């Protein structure tokens, strides 16, 4: 008697595997919230659901402001003084300067941190605004949000599987399982607000193949 694959018994072929993959993605996304305060984790989860349902496809463009994703200033422009060195990352979305609306989409979520000028290596310094750097928040291992500052104060951490990225060196991987650096978004300061100064300098999220 021949052995059968575990998926054969369900009778749905690759559809079953797709469902399993979706479930794993939801689970790992939830694990990324464990290290956050309960209220913040809940709001982030809700925001992620809203982003998943949005039809926004516009990517960040030069001149877009940055807006807070969460907190008492949610949806408001971020000023340089709002981001302090040594503090946990700020999650943000680009904001359309014409409409004043945040461009809410999973692919637009940003992790923003501030480093001391002497900590920035040239690769990050050229894309920084007064020590503030922004990266795609999608971990390149499994797509979980990057939400935590490493004890080194210069690296950022994905809580799903522990990947660590060097914010001082263009988002380079310093600890896996991720193997690809985070995409960096160039910033500038304009009229007292943080604005996008260029396009993402690399692919977003996990490799597709």
N, CA and C of each residue as an Amber inpcrd file, in Angstrom:
protein
   627
   0.8580000  -1.2040000   0.0000000   0.0000000   0.0000000   0.0000000
   0.8760000   1.2290000   0.0000000   0.6160000   2.1480000  -0.8960000
   1.4610000   3.3290000  -1.0170000   1.1320000   4.3340000   0.0630000
   2.1420000   5.0820000   0.4730000   1.9750000   6.1260000   1.4570000
   1.4180000   7.3710000   0.7840000   0.6610000   8.1210000   1.5310000
   0.0870000   9.3440000   0.9870000   0.6510000  10.5340000   1.7080000
   0.6930000  11.6830000   1.0120000   1.1220000  12.9470000   1.6050000
   0.0960000  13.4100000   2.6120000   0.5210000  14.1510000   3.6350000
  -0.3890000  14.6130000   4.6730000  -1.4950000  15.4830000   4.0950000
  -1.2100000  16.1580000   2.9790000  -2.2110000  17.0370000   2.3830000
  -3.1990000  16.2690000   1.5140000  -2.8340000  15.0170000   1.0940000
  -3.6810000  14.2970000   0.1680000  -5.0180000  13.9620000   0.7920000
  -5.0230000  13.7000000   2.0950000  -6.2420000  13.2940000   2.7560000
  -7.2960000  14.3730000   2.7740000  -6.9100000  15.6470000   2.6550000
  -7.8930000  16.7240000   2.7160000  -8.6130000  16.9050000   1.3900000
  -7.9980000  16.3530000   0.3110000  -8.6520000  16.4210000  -0.9750000
  -8.6190000  17.7740000  -1.6420000  -7.8010000  18.7130000  -1.0980000
  -7.8190000  20.0600000  -1.6720000  -6.4970000  20.4380000  -2.3060000
  -5.5500000  19.5350000  -2.3410000  -4.2880000  19.7970000  -3.0140000
  -3.5660000  20.9930000  -2.4770000  -3.0910000  21.8610000  -3.3790000
  -2.2920000  23.0070000  -2.9880000  -3.1150000  24.0370000  -2.2240000
  -4.4420000  24.0060000  -2.3580000  -5.2710000  24.9590000  -1.6210000
  -5.0970000  24.7830000  -0.1340000  -4.9230000  23.5430000   0.3010000
  -4.6990000  23.2700000   1.7160000  -3.3940000  23.8640000   2.1750000
  -2.3590000  23.7130000   1.3250000  -1.0600000  24.2560000   1.6880000
  -1.1180000  25.7700000   1.7510000  -1.9000000  26.3910000   0.8530000
  -2.0370000  27.8480000   0.8720000  -2.7020000  28.3060000   2.1580000
  -3.7140000  27.5320000   2.6090000  -4.3930000  27.8770000   3.8570000
  -3.4410000  27.7660000   5.0250000  -2.6390000  26.6920000   5.0310000
  -1.6670000  26.5160000   6.1020000  -0.6800000  27.6790000   6.1250000
  -0.2450000  28.1090000   4.9550000   0.7010000  29.2150000   4.8780000
   0.0980000  30.4860000   5.4340000  -1.1720000  30.7340000   5.1020000
  -1.8460000  31.9320000   5.5970000  -1.9680000  31.8900000   7.1100000
  -2.2700000  30.7090000   7.6400000  -2.3900000  30.5720000   9.0900000
  -1.0620000  30.8300000   9.7800000   0.0240000  30.3040000   9.1860000
   1.3480000  30.5310000   9.7720000   1.6910000  32.0090000   9.7500000
   1.3240000  32.6950000   8.6570000   1.6090000  34.1240000   8.5510000
   0.8800000  34.9090000   9.6290000  -0.4040000  34.5610000   9.8630000
  -1.1670000  35.2480000  10.9020000  -0.5750000  34.9820000  12.2770000
  -0.1330000  33.7360000  12.5130000   0.4320000  33.3790000  13.8080000
   1.7150000  34.1320000  14.0740000   2.6090000  34.1810000  13.0910000
   3.8740000  34.8670000  13.3160000   3.6720000  36.3650000  13.4590000
   2.6690000  36.9140000  12.7580000   2.3580000  38.3250000  12.9370000
   1.9040000  38.6060000  14.3530000   1.1300000  37.6790000  14.9220000
   0.6660000  37.8500000  16.2920000   1.8170000  37.7520000  17.2760000
   2.7600000  36.8510000  17.0170000   3.9090000  36.6940000  17.9110000
   4.7470000  37.9630000  17.9690000   4.7630000  38.7180000  16.8960000
   5.5510000  39.9470000  16.8660000   5.0200000  40.9820000  17.8330000
   3.7680000  40.8200000  18.2610000   3.1510000  41.7890000  19.1510000
   3.3450000  41.4430000  20.6140000   3.8650000  40.2650000  20.9150000
   3.9670000  39.7980000  22.2890000   4.7890000  40.7340000  23.1510000
   5.8710000  41.2790000  22.5900000   6.7690000  42.1170000  23.3760000
   6.2240000  43.5250000  23.6020000   5.1080000  43.8730000  22.9830000
   4.5540000  45.2060000  23.1190000   3.5560000  45.2520000  24.2740000
   3.3000000  46.4630000  24.7720000   2.2680000  46.6380000  25.7860000
   0.9480000  46.1760000  25.2120000   0.0620000  45.5690000  26.0280000
  -1.2020000  45.0190000  25.5120000  -2.0090000  46.0100000  24.6900000
  -2.1800000  47.2380000  25.1790000  -2.9840000  48.2200000  24.4530000
  -2.3690000  48.5430000  23.1060000  -1.0460000  48.7120000  23.0800000
  -0.3490000  49.0120000  21.8300000  -0.4440000  47.8410000  20.8650000
  -0.2860000  46.6360000  21.3960000  -0.3610000  45.4450000  20.5540000
  -1.7340000  45.3250000  19.9090000  -2.7840000  45.6170000  20.6700000
  -4.1410000  45.5360000  20.1430000  -4.3450000  46.5480000  19.0290000
  -3.8850000  47.7790000  19.2520000  -4.0670000  48.8300000  18.2480000
  -3.2570000  48.5220000  16.9960000  -2.0600000  47.9520000  17.1790000
  -1.2570000  47.5990000  16.0170000  -1.9270000  46.4970000  15.2170000
  -2.4950000  45.5250000  15.9140000  -3.1810000  44.4330000  15.2240000
  -4.3580000  44.9550000  14.4140000  -5.1150000  45.8830000  14.9970000
  -6.2550000  46.4710000  14.2910000  -5.7720000  47.2520000  13.0730000
  -4.6870000  48.0280000  13.2630000  -4.1540000  48.8180000  12.1560000
  -3.6740000  47.9210000  11.0230000  -3.0850000  46.7750000  11.3640000
  -2.6220000  45.8480000  10.3410000  -3.7960000  45.2620000   9.5590000
  -4.9090000  44.9930000  10.2510000  -6.0920000  44.4840000   9.5740000
  -6.6460000  45.5350000   8.6040000  -6.6350000  46.8040000   9.0610000
  -7.1150000  47.8770000   8.1970000  -6.2140000  48.0250000   6.9760000
  -4.9050000  47.9080000   7.2050000  -3.9650000  48.0230000   6.0910000
  -4.1610000  46.8940000   5.0900000  -4.4760000  45.7070000   5.6030000
  -4.6810000  44.5620000   4.7130000  -5.9000000  44.7600000   3.8320000
  -6.8710000  45.5350000   4.3390000  -8.1070000  45.7340000   3.5920000
  -8.0690000  46.9690000   2.6970000  -7.0460000  47.8030000   2.8410000
  -7.0110000  49.0500000   2.0930000  -6.7240000  48.8130000   0.6180000
  -7.1740000  49.7630000  -0.1990000  -6.9160000  49.6840000  -1.6360000
  -5.7480000  50.5900000  -2.0310000  -5.1260000  51.2450000  -1.0430000
  -4.0220000  52.1570000  -1.3330000  -2.8600000  51.4000000  -1.9630000
  -2.4210000  51.8710000  -3.0970000  -1.2870000  51.2400000  -3.7640000
  -0.1390000  52.2130000  -3.9710000  -0.3630000  53.4990000  -3.7050000
   0.7010000  54.4790000  -3.9150000   1.8230000  54.2760000  -2.9230000
   3.0410000  54.2630000  -3.4340000   4.2200000  54.0970000  -2.5990000
   4.7340000  55.4600000  -2.1500000   5.5950000  55.4870000  -1.1280000
   6.1550000  56.7700000  -0.6740000   6.8730000  57.4950000  -1.8080000
   6.6840000  58.7990000  -1.8580000   7.3170000  59.6240000  -2.8780000
   8.0030000  60.8120000  -2.2060000   9.0440000  61.3500000  -2.8520000
   9.7050000  62.5340000  -2.2970000   8.6930000  63.6480000  -2.0270000
   8.7940000  64.2330000  -0.8490000   7.8670000  65.2850000  -0.4600000
   6.7670000  64.8180000   0.4720000   6.5120000  63.5030000   0.5280000
   5.5410000  62.9770000   1.4890000   6.0340000  63.2240000   2.9040000
   5.1490000  63.6430000   3.7690000   5.5030000  63.7360000   5.1780000
   5.3820000  62.3550000   5.8130000   5.8900000  62.2150000   7.0400000
   5.6920000  60.9920000   7.8070000   4.6370000  61.2700000   8.8630000
   3.7350000  60.3120000   9.0690000   2.6610000  60.4520000  10.0450000
   2.7050000  59.3030000  11.0390000   2.3660000  59.5980000  12.2890000
   2.3290000  58.5610000  13.3190000   1.2750000  57.5150000  12.9650000
   1.6420000  56.2480000  13.1300000   0.6800000  55.1660000  12.9210000
  -0.1900000  54.9760000  14.1550000   0.4120000  55.1100000  15.3450000
  -0.2680000  54.8330000  16.6020000  -0.0610000  55.9770000  17.5870000
  -0.7640000  55.9080000  18.7010000  -0.5260000  56.8380000  19.7920000
  -1.4280000  58.0590000  19.7620000  -1.2320000  58.9740000  20.7100000
  -2.0820000  60.1600000  20.8100000  -1.9800000  61.0870000  19.6000000
  -0.8780000  60.9680000  18.8430000  -0.7030000  61.8040000  17.6520000
  -0.9630000  61.0250000  16.3660000  -1.6840000  59.9340000  16.4710000
  -1.9610000  59.1010000  15.3010000  -2.4780000  59.9320000  14.1320000
  -1.8380000  59.7600000  12.9750000  -2.2500000  60.4610000  11.7700000
  -1.6650000  61.8490000  11.6140000  -0.9650000  62.3320000  12.6370000
  -0.3790000  63.6720000  12.5740000   1.0640000  63.6070000  12.0600000
   1.5410000  64.6940000  11.4500000   2.9220000  64.7050000  10.9430000
   3.9390000  64.5460000  12.0680000   5.0150000  63.8610000  11.7600000
   6.0930000  63.6690000  12.7330000   7.1130000  64.7850000  12.5830000
   7.4480000  65.4200000  13.6850000   8.4910000  66.4290000  13.7020000
   9.7810000  65.7990000  14.2210000  10.9320000  66.3140000  13.8180000
  12.2080000  65.7270000  14.2680000  12.2890000  65.5750000  15.7860000
  11.7510000  66.5330000  16.5310000  11.8220000  66.4640000  17.9840000
  10.9840000  65.3550000  18.5900000  10.0940000  64.7630000  17.7970000
   9.2700000  63.6590000  18.2980000  10.0530000  62.3540000  18.3880000
  11.1670000  62.2740000  17.6760000  11.9610000  61.0460000  17.6390000
  13.2320000  61.2550000  18.4630000  13.3870000  60.4960000  19.5430000
  14.5200000  60.6470000  20.4390000  15.4910000  59.4770000  20.3010000
  16.7780000  59.7810000  20.3740000  17.8040000  58.7390000  20.3200000
  17.6640000  57.8230000  21.5270000  17.8040000  56.5290000  21.2990000
  17.7370000  55.5600000  22.3880000  16.3440000  55.1230000  22.7600000
  15.3180000  55.6550000  22.0890000  13.9420000  55.2840000  22.3750000
  13.4540000  54.2120000  21.3940000  12.3880000  53.5260000  21.7890000
  11.8340000  52.4830000  20.9380000  11.4230000  53.0580000  19.5770000
  11.4380000  52.2300000  18.5390000  11.0800000  52.7210000  17.2080000
   9.6750000  53.2980000  17.1530000   9.5030000  54.2730000  16.2910000
   8.1940000  54.8450000  16.0000000   7.6890000  54.2430000  14.7030000
   6.4700000  53.7400000  14.7180000   5.8670000  53.2150000  13.4970000
   5.1450000  54.3430000  12.7830000   5.3360000  54.4220000  11.4770000
   4.8070000  55.5580000  10.7230000   4.3550000  55.1390000   9.3380000
   3.5250000  55.9990000   8.7450000   3.1320000  55.8640000   7.3480000
   3.5200000  57.1470000   6.6170000   3.7850000  57.0690000   5.3260000
   3.9210000  58.3050000   4.5510000   2.5650000  58.9970000   4.4680000
   2.5890000  60.3150000   4.3240000   1.3550000  61.0920000   4.2430000
   1.3390000  61.8960000   2.9520000   0.2530000  61.8070000   2.2280000
   0.0950000  62.5820000   1.0040000  -0.0090000  64.0610000   1.3730000
   0.9490000  64.8950000   0.9240000   0.9240000  66.3060000   1.3180000
  -0.2620000  67.0730000   0.7410000  -0.8590000  66.5580000  -0.3030000
  -2.0070000  67.2440000  -0.9190000  -3.3030000  67.0000000  -0.1490000
  -3.4930000  65.7740000   0.2960000  -4.7340000  65.4160000   0.9890000
  -4.5910000  65.4250000   2.5080000  -3.3470000  65.3290000   2.9910000
  -3.1300000  65.2420000   4.4320000  -3.5010000  63.8990000   5.0190000
  -3.6930000  62.8940000   4.1640000  -4.0720000  61.5670000   4.6340000
  -2.8810000  60.6130000   4.5890000  -2.7880000  59.7850000   5.6370000
  -1.7450000  58.7700000   5.6750000  -2.0040000  57.7240000   4.6010000
  -0.9380000  57.2790000   3.9440000  -1.0460000  56.2660000   2.9000000
  -0.9460000  54.8950000   3.5580000  -2.0840000  54.4640000   4.1090000
  -2.1260000  53.2400000   4.9000000  -2.0900000  52.0180000   4.0040000
  -1.0110000  51.2640000   4.1100000  -0.8450000  50.0100000   3.3870000
   0.2770000  49.2420000   4.0660000   0.1780000  47.9480000   4.0650000
   1.1910000  47.1260000   4.7280000   2.5790000  47.4310000   4.1820000
   2.6790000  47.6070000   2.8720000   3.9790000  47.8460000   2.2490000
   4.5350000  49.2270000   2.5560000   3.7040000  50.1240000   3.0880000
   4.1540000  51.4870000   3.3950000   4.5450000  51.6790000   4.8630000
   4.3380000  50.6660000   5.6850000   4.6470000  50.8120000   7.1060000
   6.1470000  50.9890000   7.3120000   6.4980000  51.9820000   8.1350000
   7.8970000  52.3350000   8.3670000   8.2790000  52.1880000   9.8320000
   9.5200000  51.8100000  10.0600000  10.1100000  51.8030000  11.3930000
  11.1220000  52.9340000  11.4380000  10.8910000  53.8950000  12.3420000
  11.6890000  55.1190000  12.3820000  12.4320000  55.1990000  13.7270000
  13.7370000  55.4120000  13.6750000  14.5420000  55.5470000  14.8900000
  15.5470000  56.6850000  14.7160000  16.0470000  57.1510000  15.8510000
  17.0670000  58.2070000  15.8140000  18.3500000  57.6830000  16.4520000
  19.4610000  57.9180000  15.7780000  20.7680000  57.5310000  16.2770000
  21.6190000  58.7720000  16.4940000  22.6520000  58.6220000  17.2650000
  23.5870000  59.7130000  17.4480000  24.4300000  59.8430000  16.1670000
  24.7840000  61.0620000  15.7730000  25.5270000  61.2630000  14.5230000
  26.7780000  60.4030000  14.4090000  27.4910000  60.2410000  15.5220000
  28.7300000  59.4640000  15.4750000  28.4780000  57.9630000  15.3080000
  27.2460000  57.5190000  15.5210000  26.9310000  56.0960000  15.3780000
  26.6000000  55.7190000  13.9430000  26.2310000  56.7040000  13.1470000
  25.8100000  56.4250000  11.7740000  26.9930000  56.1450000  10.8610000
  26.9520000  55.0300000  10.1700000  27.9400000  54.7380000   9.1460000
  27.5090000  55.4380000   7.8490000  28.4380000  55.6490000   6.9220000
  28.1230000  56.4110000   5.7110000  26.8870000  55.9340000   4.9600000
  26.6740000  54.6170000   4.9040000  25.5400000  54.0820000   4.1480000
  24.2070000  54.5380000   4.7130000  24.1370000  54.7250000   6.0290000
  22.9050000  55.2130000   6.6450000  22.9010000  56.7320000   6.7480000
  24.0640000  57.3120000   6.9840000  24.1470000  58.7720000   7.1760000
  23.6290000  59.5340000   5.9620000  23.8830000  59.0220000   4.7620000
  23.4680000  59.7560000   3.5620000  21.9520000  59.7850000   3.3840000
  21.2510000  58.8610000   4.0660000  19.7940000  58.8040000   3.9680000
  19.0990000  59.2820000   5.2450000  19.8820000  59.8130000   6.1840000
  19.3370000  60.2340000   7.4760000  19.0090000  61.7220000   7.4730000
  18.1230000  62.1120000   8.3810000  17.7820000  63.5170000   8.5910000
  18.0020000  63.8270000  10.0660000  19.0850000  64.5310000  10.3690000
  19.4250000  64.8600000  11.7490000  19.4820000  63.6080000  12.6260000
  20.0620000  62.5490000  12.0890000  20.2270000  61.3030000  12.8340000
  19.0340000  60.3660000  12.7700000  17.9510000  60.7990000  12.1370000
  16.7400000  59.9810000  12.0590000  16.7510000  59.1540000  10.7800000
  16.4970000  57.8590000  10.9330000  16.4950000  56.9520000   9.7820000
  15.1750000  56.1940000   9.7370000  14.7730000  55.8200000   8.5360000
  13.5130000  55.0940000   8.3460000  13.7500000  53.8780000   7.4660000
  13.1210000  52.7790000   7.8570000  13.2450000  51.5270000   7.1100000
  11.8570000  50.9280000   6.8820000  11.7360000  50.1220000   5.8420000
  10.5260000  49.3300000   5.6920000  10.3720000  48.4920000   6.9550000
   9.1740000  48.4730000   7.4990000   8.9460000  47.7370000   8.7330000
   8.7390000  46.2470000   8.5030000   8.7120000  45.8190000   7.2560000
   8.4800000  44.4100000   6.9510000   9.7730000  43.6080000   7.0910000
   9.8160000  42.7280000   8.0760000  10.9920000  41.8790000   8.2390000
  11.2000000  41.0730000   6.9670000  12.4380000  40.9490000   6.5370000
  12.7380000  40.2470000   5.2950000  12.7610000  38.7360000   5.4620000
  12.4530000  38.2540000   6.6630000  12.3500000  36.8110000   6.8630000
  10.9290000  36.3260000   6.6350000   9.9610000  36.9480000   7.3530000
   8.5910000  36.4600000   7.2480000   7.5730000  37.5810000   7.1510000
   8.0270000  38.8360000   7.0940000   7.1030000  39.9390000   6.9090000
   6.4820000  40.4990000   8.1660000   6.9600000  40.0820000   9.3440000
   6.4440000  40.6310000  10.5950000   6.9200000  42.0780000  10.7490000
   6.2110000  42.8940000  11.5350000   6.6330000  44.2850000  11.7320000
   7.8380000  44.3850000  12.6680000   8.7530000  45.2700000  12.3310000
   9.9260000  45.5320000  13.1630000   9.5240000  46.5790000  14.2000000
   9.4990000  46.2030000  15.4770000   8.9160000  47.0770000  16.4890000
   9.8160000  47.3850000  17.6820000  10.9820000  46.7540000  17.7670000
  11.7590000  46.8300000  19.0050000  13.1810000  47.3300000  18.7680000
  13.6880000  48.1050000  19.7230000  15.0780000  48.5650000  19.6780000
  15.9640000  47.5730000  20.4180000  17.0690000  47.2190000  19.8100000
  18.0480000  46.3170000  20.4200000  18.7750000  47.0390000  21.5510000
  19.2430000  46.3170000  22.5750000  19.9960000  46.9600000  23.6640000
  21.1880000  47.7910000  23.2050000  21.7200000  47.4930000  22.0080000
  22.8340000  48.2730000  21.4780000  22.4200000  49.7030000  21.1450000
  21.1210000  49.9330000  20.9920000  20.5370000  51.2270000  20.6290000
  20.7940000  51.6270000  19.1790000  21.4760000  50.8010000  18.4310000
  21.7310000  51.1010000  17.0170000  21.1310000  50.0490000  16.0930000
  20.4980000  49.0290000  16.6610000  19.9200000  47.9490000  15.8760000
  18.4350000  47.8100000  16.2120000  17.6820000  47.2580000  15.2760000
  16.2520000  47.0580000  15.4710000  15.9300000  45.5760000  15.2840000
  14.9020000  45.1380000  16.0030000  14.6590000  43.7030000  16.1530000
  13.2570000  43.3110000  15.7130000  13.1650000  42.1610000  15.0380000
  11.8770000  41.5420000  14.7330000  11.5810000  40.5260000  15.8260000
  10.4400000  40.6600000  16.4840000  10.1110000  39.7810000  17.6000000
   9.5610000  38.4230000  17.1810000   9.2940000  38.2270000  15.8970000
   8.7840000  36.9260000  15.4520000   9.8280000  35.8220000  15.6420000
  10.9820000  36.0160000  15.0200000  12.0040000  34.9730000  15.0480000
  13.3870000  35.4990000  15.4280000  13.4510000  36.7450000  15.9000000
  14.6980000  37.2610000  16.4480000  15.6810000  37.8460000  15.4670000
  15.2780000  38.1140000  14.2450000  16.2080000  38.7350000  13.3000000
  16.5550000  40.1460000  13.7780000  17.8180000  40.5240000  13.5930000
  18.2980000  41.8270000  14.0390000  18.9210000  42.5560000  12.8470000
  18.5990000  43.8480000  12.7410000  19.0710000  44.6510000  11.6180000
  19.7850000  45.8930000  12.1410000  20.8730000  46.2670000  11.4600000
  21.7000000  47.3960000  11.8880000  21.1820000  48.7000000  11.2720000
  20.5010000  49.5020000  12.0910000  19.9700000  50.7720000  11.5970000
  21.0860000  51.7520000  11.2650000  22.2470000  51.5670000  11.8670000
  23.3820000  52.4520000  11.6270000  24.0930000  52.1250000  10.3190000
  23.7780000  50.9700000   9.7370000  24.4620000  50.5290000   8.5260000
  23.4540000  50.0350000   7.4930000  22.5180000  50.9160000   7.1290000
  21.6000000  50.6620000   6.0170000  20.7420000  49.4040000   6.1980000
  20.4360000  49.0680000   7.4480000  19.5520000  47.9450000   7.7090000
  20.1590000  46.5830000   7.4790000  21.4900000  46.4770000   7.5380000
  22.1680000  45.1980000   7.3080000  21.7720000  44.1730000   8.3660000
  21.6870000  42.9110000   7.9660000  21.3590000  41.8280000   8.8900000
  22.5710000  41.5420000   9.7850000  22.3500000  41.5690000  11.0910000
  23.4210000  41.2000000  12.0280000  23.1250000  39.8790000  12.7140000
  21.8690000  39.4460000  12.6420000  21.4920000  38.1290000  13.1670000
  20.2630000  37.6440000  12.4320000  20.3120000  36.3690000  11.9520000
  19.2050000  35.7840000  11.2180000  18.0970000  35.3100000  12.1270000
  17.1100000  34.6440000  11.5160000  17.1280000  33.9410000  10.2340000
  16.9890000  34.7960000   8.9670000  16.6700000  36.0740000   9.0770000
  16.6130000  36.9010000   7.8720000  17.9760000  36.9160000   7.1900000
  17.9830000  36.9590000   5.8780000  19.2390000  36.9670000   5.1250000
  19.4030000  38.2100000   4.2610000  18.3640000  39.0320000   4.1860000
  18.4150000  40.2340000   3.3500000  18.1510000  41.4670000   4.2180000
  18.9030000  42.5270000   3.9480000  18.7630000  43.7430000   4.7510000
  17.3940000  44.3800000   4.5470000  17.0380000  45.2840000   5.4510000
  15.8070000  46.0450000   5.3070000  15.9850000  47.1370000   4.2560000
  14.9270000  47.4370000   3.5420000  14.9630000  48.5570000   2.5940000
  14.9140000  49.8600000   3.3890000  15.7710000  50.8060000   3.0160000
  15.8520000  52.0960000   3.7050000  15.1370000  53.1590000   2.8730000
  14.4700000  54.0810000   3.5790000  13.7790000  55.1700000   2.9020000
  14.4690000  56.4890000   3.2500000  15.0560000  57.1670000   2.2750000
  15.7560000  58.4270000   2.5450000  14.8180000  59.4850000   3.1300000
  15.3440000  60.2520000   4.0940000  14.5560000  61.2870000   4.7600000
  15.2130000  62.6550000   4.6370000  14.4100000  63.6850000   4.8520000
  14.8960000  65.0570000   4.9310000  13.9760000  65.8020000   5.8980000
  14.3880000  66.9970000   6.2640000  13.5500000  67.8510000   7.1070000
  13.1350000  69.0520000   6.2760000  11.8300000  69.2780000   6.2190000
  11.2820000  70.3580000   5.3990000  10.1560000  71.0520000   6.1640000
  10.2860000  72.3450000   6.3480000   9.2770000  73.1120000   7.0850000
   8.9950000  72.5140000   8.4490000  10.0450000  72.0330000   9.1010000
   9.9110000  71.5180000  10.4590000   9.3360000  70.1270000  10.5830000
   9.1580000  69.4360000   9.4580000   8.5910000  68.0840000   9.4930000
   9.5100000  67.1060000   8.7700000   9.4000000  65.8380000   9.1490000
  10.1350000  64.7880000   8.4460000   9.4330000  64.4890000   7.1270000
  10.1920000  64.4490000   6.0530000   9.6110000  64.1480000   4.7430000
  10.4560000  63.1060000   4.0270000   9.8390000  62.4290000   3.1030000
  10.5190000  61.4490000   2.2680000  11.3890000  62.1820000   1.2600000
  12.6270000  61.7030000   1.0980000  13.5650000  62.3600000   0.1970000
  13.9510000  61.4860000  -0.9970000  13.3710000  60.3030000  -1.0780000
  13.7020000  59.4030000  -2.1770000  12.8900000  58.1280000  -2.0730000
  13.1630000  57.2010000  -2.9530000  12.4430000  55.9250000  -2.9590000
  13.1590000  54.9100000  -2.0720000  12.4450000  53.8370000  -1.7070000
  13.0770000  52.7360000  -0.9960000  14.2960000  52.2670000  -1.7890000
  15.3720000  51.9790000  -1.0730000  16.6150000  51.6040000  -1.7680000
  16.8010000  50.1040000  -1.9230000  15.7250000  49.3590000  -1.8280000
  15.8090000  47.9110000  -2.0020000  14.4260000  47.2920000  -1.9650000
  14.3350000  45.9640000  -2.2020000  13.0480000  45.2710000  -2.1860000
  12.4770000  45.2040000  -0.7710000  11.1520000  45.1040000  -0.6850000
  10.4660000  45.0760000   0.5970000  10.0950000  43.6560000   0.9890000
  10.1920000  43.3750000   2.2860000   9.7060000  42.1110000   2.8130000
  10.5280000  40.9020000   2.3910000   9.9700000  39.7140000   2.6310000
  10.6930000  38.4700000   2.3380000  10.9020000  38.2590000   0.8410000
  11.9380000  37.5190000   0.4700000  12.1050000  37.1560000  -0.9420000
  10.8910000  36.3700000  -1.4310000  10.5220000  36.5800000  -2.6710000
   9.3430000  35.9150000  -3.2070000   9.6680000  34.5820000  -3.8560000
  10.9440000  34.2790000  -3.9820000  11.3090000  32.9870000  -4.5820000
  12.6250000  32.5130000  -3.9770000
